[in-house]
């Protein structure tokens, strides 16, 4: 197995980095935290120009026909500069639609970016929870997935709530999972439909668009997607946020190493002190470990689909912890200035603390890894 990037993937990554370099995203994030609600740039037109909305949509429907591995490369570059590009919500939604014949008619405007989708994240069953669940707005108890009832016309009426949905504000189409007669089905819902309420949520990371979505007897298109693809969208979201997190770790490490080389104390660069060297080496270790797991997850989605849930969860678990550790280390290495409002380090710390709680959180991914490995050991 060769997990080295191909020439096309290298070009995709460099092109993404070039596109994102045109906007001063970190400066905008700081201005947004200062109270300027309009400071964050609209990155969607740039994403559309680059073809990112159609990364996972086949060419027959106007997309690029690429795979999760390629999407991870783009999300990694977004994470490097904390770019507010609404791909974390859009891409898993297109993956569900692409697996459902009934959803194919919706794909073309999503591939071009004319319309934007948001994935309503629903965790599939695991060894700790036997049913499909969603993130809670408060507390740690995960509510059951929303309920759907047959509308007698081939569609469904959906009622329920989804908390902290990435990229929900401003989305045109909501795609997720609901329980119809006790079984999970994919649903596509127009965000403008009656009974849909999207409450924009502001948390300590200004670069992350979130919303609480409430559905009250909302008409929905039932997607004839297999249950594996519905669960796969959840694991794809895990892999994408892991890629984004590792991109942020790369920047945190680069900034920390550069400062450790130029900052001197007692006549020596602080990077020459053992404590600093060891702390930065640990960040590098976690980064490389996470990157290896991420690349394997990207390959396994098509190369070994049965292993994708475990691989994606492992990548999410390691990447979340790597970002938390890398952000804390960046603040520590930069000393007094690392904790100041004007420095970039607190922006990455904010991203780390929010990312580790979204989409089930780093802890849930770790629990899934443990559960699957224990089950494999018991079977052996």
C-alpha positions as CSV (number, residue, x, y, z in Angstrom):
1,X,0.0,0.0,0.0
2,X,1.4,3.4,-1.0
3,X,0.0,6.3,1.0
4,X,2.2,8.9,-0.6
5,X,0.4,11.8,-2.3
6,X,0.0,11.6,-6.1
7,X,1.1,14.5,-8.3
8,X,-2.6,15.5,-8.6
9,X,-3.1,15.4,-4.9
10,X,0.0,17.5,-4.3
11,X,-1.4,20.0,-6.9
12,X,-4.8,20.0,-5.2
13,X,-3.3,20.8,-1.8
14,X,-1.0,23.5,-3.1
15,X,-3.9,25.1,-5.1
16,X,-6.0,25.1,-1.9
17,X,-3.2,26.7,0.0
18,X,-2.9,29.4,-2.7
19,X,-6.6,30.1,-2.7
20,X,-6.8,30.5,1.0
21,X,-3.7,32.7,1.2
22,X,-5.6,35.5,-0.6
23,X,-7.7,36.2,2.5
24,X,-6.4,37.2,5.9
25,X,-8.5,34.8,7.9
26,X,-6.7,35.1,11.2
27,X,-7.0,38.9,11.3
28,X,-10.7,38.5,10.4
29,X,-11.2,36.0,13.2
30,X,-9.7,38.4,15.7
31,X,-11.9,41.3,14.5
32,X,-14.9,39.0,14.8
33,X,-14.0,38.3,18.4
34,X,-13.7,42.0,19.0
35,X,-17.3,42.4,18.1
36,X,-17.3,43.0,14.4
37,X,-19.9,40.5,13.3
38,X,-19.3,41.1,9.6
39,X,-15.5,40.7,9.8
40,X,-15.4,37.1,8.7
41,X,-15.1,36.9,4.9
42,X,-17.5,34.9,2.7
43,X,-15.3,32.1,1.5
44,X,-18.0,30.3,-0.4
45,X,-17.4,32.0,-3.8
46,X,-13.7,31.1,-3.6
47,X,-14.6,27.5,-2.7
48,X,-17.0,27.4,-5.7
49,X,-14.3,28.8,-8.0
50,X,-11.9,26.1,-6.8
51,X,-14.6,23.4,-7.3
52,X,-14.6,22.3,-3.7
53,X,-18.4,21.9,-3.3
54,X,-18.3,19.1,-5.8
55,X,-15.3,17.2,-4.5
56,X,-17.4,14.1,-3.6
57,X,-20.0,14.4,-6.4
58,X,-19.5,12.3,-9.5
59,X,-18.7,13.9,-12.8
60,X,-22.1,12.9,-14.2
61,X,-23.7,15.4,-11.9
62,X,-21.2,18.2,-12.3
63,X,-18.8,17.3,-9.6
64,X,-15.1,16.5,-9.5
65,X,-15.6,12.8,-8.8
66,X,-12.9,12.7,-6.1
67,X,-12.9,10.9,-2.8
68,X,-12.5,11.5,0.9
69,X,-8.7,11.5,0.7
70,X,-8.8,14.5,-1.6
71,X,-11.5,16.3,0.5
72,X,-9.3,15.8,3.6
73,X,-6.4,17.6,1.9
74,X,-8.6,20.6,1.3
75,X,-9.9,20.6,4.8
76,X,-6.4,20.3,6.2
77,X,-5.5,23.5,4.4
78,X,-8.6,25.2,5.7
79,X,-7.5,24.2,9.2
80,X,-4.1,25.6,8.8
81,X,-5.5,29.2,8.6
82,X,-8.8,28.7,10.4
83,X,-10.7,29.5,7.2
84,X,-14.5,29.6,7.6
85,X,-15.3,27.5,4.5
86,X,-18.6,25.7,4.9
87,X,-17.3,22.3,3.7
88,X,-17.6,20.3,7.0
89,X,-21.4,20.5,6.7
90,X,-21.6,20.4,2.9
91,X,-19.5,17.4,2.0
92,X,-21.1,14.7,4.2
93,X,-24.5,15.8,2.9
94,X,-23.4,15.4,-0.7
95,X,-22.1,11.9,0.2
96,X,-25.5,10.8,1.4
97,X,-27.2,12.3,-1.7
98,X,-24.7,10.6,-4.0
99,X,-25.5,7.2,-2.5
100,X,-29.3,7.6,-3.0
101,X,-30.9,7.5,-6.5
102,X,-33.6,9.8,-5.2
103,X,-31.0,12.4,-4.3
104,X,-29.3,12.6,-7.7
105,X,-31.6,15.3,-8.9
106,X,-30.4,17.6,-6.1
107,X,-26.7,17.2,-6.8
108,X,-25.9,19.4,-9.7
109,X,-26.6,22.8,-8.1
110,X,-24.7,21.5,-5.0
111,X,-21.7,20.5,-7.1
112,X,-21.4,24.0,-8.6
113,X,-22.0,25.7,-5.2
114,X,-25.1,27.4,-6.5
115,X,-26.8,25.8,-3.5
116,X,-25.2,24.8,-0.2
117,X,-26.1,21.8,1.9
118,X,-25.6,21.1,5.6
119,X,-25.3,17.7,7.1
120,X,-27.5,17.0,10.1
121,X,-25.1,14.9,12.2
122,X,-26.5,11.7,13.5
123,X,-24.3,9.1,15.3
124,X,-24.9,5.5,14.3
125,X,-25.3,2.8,17.0
126,X,-22.3,1.6,18.9
127,X,-21.5,-0.5,21.9
128,X,-22.6,2.3,24.3
129,X,-25.8,3.4,22.5
130,X,-28.0,1.0,20.6
131,X,-29.8,3.6,18.6
132,X,-29.2,6.6,16.3
133,X,-28.5,9.7,18.4
134,X,-27.8,13.4,18.0
135,X,-25.6,15.8,19.9
136,X,-27.4,17.5,22.9
137,X,-27.8,21.2,23.3
138,X,-27.1,20.8,27.0
139,X,-25.6,18.1,29.2
140,X,-24.1,14.8,28.1
141,X,-27.2,12.6,27.4
142,X,-27.6,12.1,23.7
143,X,-31.2,12.4,22.4
144,X,-32.6,10.0,19.9
145,X,-32.6,10.9,16.2
146,X,-35.7,12.8,15.0
147,X,-38.8,10.9,14.1
148,X,-40.4,10.7,10.7
149,X,-43.9,9.7,9.7
150,X,-45.1,8.7,6.2
151,X,-47.0,11.6,4.6
152,X,-48.8,9.3,2.2
153,X,-47.2,10.8,-0.8
154,X,-43.9,9.0,-0.9
155,X,-42.2,11.5,1.4
156,X,-42.2,12.0,5.2
157,X,-42.9,14.6,7.9
158,X,-39.9,15.0,10.2
159,X,-39.9,16.4,13.8
160,X,-36.9,16.7,16.1
161,X,-33.8,18.8,16.9
162,X,-30.2,18.8,16.0
163,X,-27.8,20.9,18.2
164,X,-24.5,22.6,17.1
165,X,-24.9,21.7,13.4
166,X,-21.8,22.8,11.5
167,X,-22.6,25.3,8.7
168,X,-26.3,25.2,9.2
169,X,-26.9,29.0,9.1
170,X,-27.3,30.0,5.5
171,X,-27.6,26.5,4.1
172,X,-30.2,25.8,1.4
173,X,-30.7,22.1,1.9
174,X,-30.5,20.0,5.1
175,X,-29.6,16.3,4.8
176,X,-29.5,13.8,7.6
177,X,-31.1,10.8,9.2
178,X,-34.5,10.3,10.8
179,X,-36.3,7.3,12.2
180,X,-39.2,6.1,10.1
181,X,-41.1,3.2,11.8
182,X,-38.0,2.6,13.9
183,X,-35.6,2.3,11.0
184,X,-33.1,4.9,9.9
185,X,-33.7,6.7,6.6
186,X,-32.0,9.5,4.8
187,X,-34.0,12.7,4.5
188,X,-33.5,15.9,2.5
189,X,-35.2,19.0,3.7
190,X,-35.4,22.5,2.2
191,X,-34.1,24.9,4.7
192,X,-36.8,27.4,3.7
193,X,-39.6,24.9,4.3
194,X,-42.3,25.7,6.9
195,X,-41.5,24.2,10.3
196,X,-37.7,24.6,9.9
197,X,-36.0,26.8,12.5
198,X,-32.2,27.5,12.4
199,X,-30.9,29.4,15.4
200,X,-27.4,30.7,14.8
201,X,-25.1,29.8,17.7
202,X,-22.0,31.8,18.7
203,X,-19.3,30.1,20.7
204,X,-15.7,31.0,21.5
205,X,-14.4,30.1,18.1
206,X,-15.7,32.8,15.8
207,X,-14.5,31.0,12.7
208,X,-16.9,28.1,13.1
209,X,-20.5,28.6,11.9
210,X,-23.0,26.6,14.0
211,X,-26.7,26.4,14.3
212,X,-29.4,24.6,16.4
213,X,-31.9,23.1,13.9
214,X,-35.5,22.5,15.0
215,X,-37.9,20.6,12.7
216,X,-41.6,20.6,13.3
217,X,-43.6,18.3,11.0
218,X,-41.4,19.4,8.1
219,X,-41.9,17.8,4.7
220,X,-38.9,15.8,3.6
221,X,-37.7,13.8,0.6
222,X,-37.0,10.3,1.8
223,X,-33.6,9.2,0.3
224,X,-33.3,5.5,-0.7
225,X,-29.7,5.4,0.6
226,X,-28.4,2.2,2.2
227,X,-27.9,2.3,6.0
228,X,-24.2,1.9,5.5
229,X,-24.0,5.2,3.6
230,X,-26.0,7.0,6.3
231,X,-23.5,5.7,8.9
232,X,-20.6,6.5,6.5
233,X,-21.6,10.2,6.4
234,X,-21.0,10.3,10.2
235,X,-17.6,8.7,9.9
236,X,-16.8,10.9,6.9
237,X,-17.5,14.0,9.1
238,X,-15.2,12.5,11.7
239,X,-12.4,12.2,9.2
240,X,-12.9,15.7,7.8
241,X,-12.8,17.4,11.2
242,X,-9.7,15.3,12.0
243,X,-8.1,16.6,8.8
244,X,-9.0,20.1,9.7
245,X,-7.6,19.7,13.2
246,X,-4.3,18.3,11.9
247,X,-3.9,21.3,9.6
248,X,-4.2,23.5,12.6
249,X,-1.6,21.4,14.4
250,X,0.8,21.9,11.5
251,X,0.5,25.7,11.8
252,X,0.8,25.6,15.6
253,X,4.0,23.5,15.3
254,X,5.5,25.7,12.6
255,X,4.9,28.9,14.6
256,X,6.2,27.4,17.8
257,X,9.4,26.1,16.2
258,X,10.1,29.4,14.4
259,X,9.7,31.3,17.7
260,X,11.8,28.8,19.6
261,X,14.6,29.5,17.1
262,X,14.5,33.3,17.2
263,X,13.7,33.9,20.9
264,X,16.8,34.1,23.1
265,X,17.2,34.0,26.8
266,X,20.5,33.9,28.8
267,X,22.3,34.1,25.4
268,X,20.7,31.0,23.9
269,X,17.7,30.3,21.7
270,X,14.9,28.9,23.9
271,X,14.7,26.0,21.4
272,X,18.0,24.7,22.6
273,X,16.6,24.0,26.1
274,X,15.5,20.4,26.7
275,X,12.1,21.2,28.0
276,X,11.2,23.2,24.9
277,X,12.6,20.6,22.5
278,X,10.8,17.8,24.2
279,X,7.5,19.6,24.2
280,X,7.7,20.4,20.5
281,X,8.9,16.9,19.7
282,X,5.7,15.5,21.3
283,X,3.6,17.8,19.2
284,X,5.4,16.4,16.1
285,X,4.9,12.8,17.3
286,X,1.2,13.3,17.7
287,X,0.9,15.1,14.3
288,X,2.7,12.3,12.4
289,X,0.6,9.7,14.2
290,X,-2.6,11.5,13.4
291,X,-1.5,12.0,9.7
292,X,-0.8,8.3,9.3
293,X,-4.2,7.4,10.7
294,X,-5.9,10.0,8.6
295,X,-4.3,8.8,5.4
296,X,-5.4,5.3,6.2
297,X,-8.9,6.5,6.8
298,X,-8.9,8.3,3.5
299,X,-7.8,5.1,1.7
300,X,-10.1,2.8,3.5
301,X,-13.3,4.6,2.6
302,X,-13.1,2.8,-0.8
303,X,-10.2,0.5,-0.3
304,X,-11.5,-1.3,2.7
305,X,-15.0,0.1,3.6
306,X,-15.5,-2.3,6.5
307,X,-12.5,-0.6,8.2
308,X,-13.5,3.0,7.5
309,X,-15.6,3.5,10.8
310,X,-12.7,2.4,12.9
311,X,-10.0,4.2,10.9
312,X,-12.0,7.5,10.8
313,X,-12.7,7.3,14.6
314,X,-9.1,6.6,15.3
315,X,-8.0,9.6,13.2
316,X,-10.5,11.8,15.0
317,X,-9.4,10.7,18.4
318,X,-5.7,11.3,17.8
319,X,-6.2,14.5,15.8
320,X,-8.4,16.1,18.5
321,X,-5.9,15.4,21.2
322,X,-3.0,16.5,19.0
323,X,-4.7,19.9,18.4
324,X,-5.4,20.4,22.0
325,X,-1.8,19.6,23.0
326,X,-0.4,21.6,20.1
327,X,-2.4,24.7,20.9
328,X,-1.5,24.6,24.5
329,X,2.2,24.0,23.6
330,X,2.1,27.0,21.3
331,X,0.9,29.2,24.1
332,X,3.5,27.9,26.4
333,X,6.5,28.2,24.0
334,X,5.5,31.8,23.2
335,X,5.5,32.6,26.9
336,X,3.8,35.8,28.0
337,X,2.8,36.9,24.5
338,X,1.2,33.5,23.7
339,X,-1.7,34.3,26.0
340,X,-2.3,37.8,24.8
341,X,-5.4,38.8,22.8
342,X,-3.2,40.1,19.9
343,X,-1.4,36.8,19.3
344,X,-2.7,34.0,17.0
345,X,-2.1,31.3,19.6
346,X,-5.4,31.8,21.4
347,X,-7.3,31.5,18.1
348,X,-6.0,28.0,17.7
349,X,-6.7,27.2,21.3
350,X,-10.3,28.3,20.8
351,X,-10.6,26.1,17.7
352,X,-9.1,23.1,19.6
353,X,-11.6,23.5,22.5
354,X,-14.6,23.7,20.2
355,X,-13.6,21.1,17.7
356,X,-13.0,18.5,20.4
357,X,-16.6,18.8,21.4
358,X,-18.4,18.8,18.0
359,X,-19.8,15.8,16.2
360,X,-19.9,13.6,19.2
361,X,-16.6,14.9,20.4
362,X,-13.1,13.4,20.6
363,X,-14.2,11.2,23.6
364,X,-17.0,9.5,21.6
365,X,-14.5,8.7,18.8
366,X,-12.2,7.2,21.3
367,X,-15.0,5.2,22.9
368,X,-15.9,3.8,19.4
369,X,-12.3,2.8,18.8
370,X,-12.1,1.0,22.2
371,X,-15.4,-0.7,21.6
372,X,-14.5,-2.0,18.1
373,X,-11.1,-3.2,19.2
374,X,-12.5,-5.0,22.3
375,X,-15.2,-6.6,20.1
376,X,-12.5,-7.8,17.6
377,X,-10.5,-9.2,20.5
378,X,-13.5,-11.0,21.9
379,X,-14.3,-12.5,18.5
380,X,-10.7,-13.7,18.1
